[in-house]
Amino acid sequence: MVAYNLYIFDRNCSCLFYRQWAKVKECGISPEEERKLLYGMVYSLKSLLSRLSPVSTRDGFIGYSTDKYKLHIYETPTGTKFILNTDHKAGDLQEMLQHIYTKIYVEYVIKNPHYKLGTTIDSQLFVKELDNYIQSKPFFTK
């Protein structure tokens, strides 16, 4: 499996972090526009699915898959969204995203006294720990 990229958005749709490990194709728009489109799509799909679902959506929208890639979403109780794009062969990565949130994001971003909530994450320690974790997975390929 290939891990393409990870986005972290706050509840106000601001992209706090973006990390790319592999990308096969450029999308032809600015990174800012790409992030807005991704957040808008996720927001719209989540809203649509919650309204149309015949059963309770307690866990909410956790992703979708195409024949080319898979998008995984983990949303925290505070509305922070972790969005990971992988190839379509990936299984359920909710536990992995939860680990990134609880063991890496909380430890190296939220507990950092120099980090101000709602600002771009620029901690090199966070990036290093995230890269080490993702690249330690048996499915990771560049």
Solvent accessible surface area in square Angstrom, and as a share of the most:
residue,aa,sasa,rsa
1,M,44,0.20
2,V,35,0.20
3,A,0,0.00
4,Y,37,0.14
5,N,8,0.04
6,L,0,0.00
7,Y,4,0.01
8,I,0,0.00
9,F,2,0.01
10,D,17,0.09
11,R,164,0.60
12,N,106,0.54
13,C,72,0.43
14,S,50,0.32
15,C,36,0.21
16,L,6,0.03
17,F,13,0.05
18,Y,57,0.22
19,R,80,0.29
20,Q,80,0.35
21,W,31,0.11
22,A,18,0.14
23,K,62,0.26
24,V,132,0.76
25,K,150,0.63
26,E,132,0.59
27,C,61,0.36
28,G,76,0.73
29,I,74,0.38
30,S,61,0.39
31,P,83,0.52
32,E,102,0.46
33,E,76,0.34
34,E,34,0.15
35,R,56,0.20
36,K,121,0.51
37,L,106,0.53
38,L,21,0.10
39,Y,23,0.09
40,G,33,0.32
41,M,68,0.30
42,V,1,0.01
43,Y,135,0.51
44,S,65,0.42
45,L,53,0.27
46,K,66,0.28
47,S,31,0.20
48,L,91,0.45
49,L,76,0.38
50,S,62,0.40
51,R,197,0.72
52,L,124,0.62
53,S,35,0.22
54,P,132,0.83
55,V,110,0.63
56,S,99,0.64
57,T,59,0.34
58,R,208,0.76
59,D,104,0.54
60,G,37,0.36
61,F,26,0.11
62,I,77,0.39
63,G,23,0.22
64,Y,49,0.19
65,S,65,0.42
66,T,54,0.31
67,D,110,0.57
68,K,146,0.62
69,Y,73,0.28
70,K,45,0.19
71,L,2,0.01
72,H,6,0.03
73,I,5,0.03
74,Y,34,0.13
75,E,65,0.29
76,T,6,0.04
77,P,130,0.82
78,T,85,0.49
79,G,11,0.10
80,T,13,0.08
81,K,12,0.05
82,F,0,0.00
83,I,0,0.00
84,L,0,0.00
85,N,18,0.09
86,T,0,0.00
87,D,17,0.09
88,H,79,0.35
89,K,152,0.64
90,A,7,0.05
91,G,47,0.45
92,D,108,0.56
93,L,19,0.09
94,Q,37,0.16
95,E,149,0.67
96,M,13,0.06
97,L,0,0.00
98,Q,84,0.37
99,H,63,0.28
100,I,0,0.00
101,Y,41,0.16
102,T,50,0.29
103,K,116,0.49
104,I,9,0.04
105,Y,9,0.03
106,V,34,0.20
107,E,76,0.34
108,Y,63,0.24
109,V,1,0.01
110,I,72,0.37
111,K,128,0.54
112,N,43,0.22
113,P,123,0.78
114,H,167,0.75
115,Y,37,0.14
116,K,148,0.63
117,L,133,0.66
118,G,43,0.42
119,T,56,0.32
120,T,95,0.55
121,I,9,0.05
122,D,114,0.59
123,S,22,0.15
124,Q,138,0.61
125,L,93,0.46
126,F,0,0.00
127,V,20,0.12
128,K,117,0.50
129,E,50,0.22
130,L,0,0.00
131,D,17,0.09
132,N,78,0.40
133,Y,37,0.14
134,I,0,0.00
135,Q,76,0.34
136,S,80,0.51
137,K,52,0.22
138,P,133,0.84
139,F,43,0.18
140,F,27,0.11
141,T,67,0.39
142,K,176,0.74
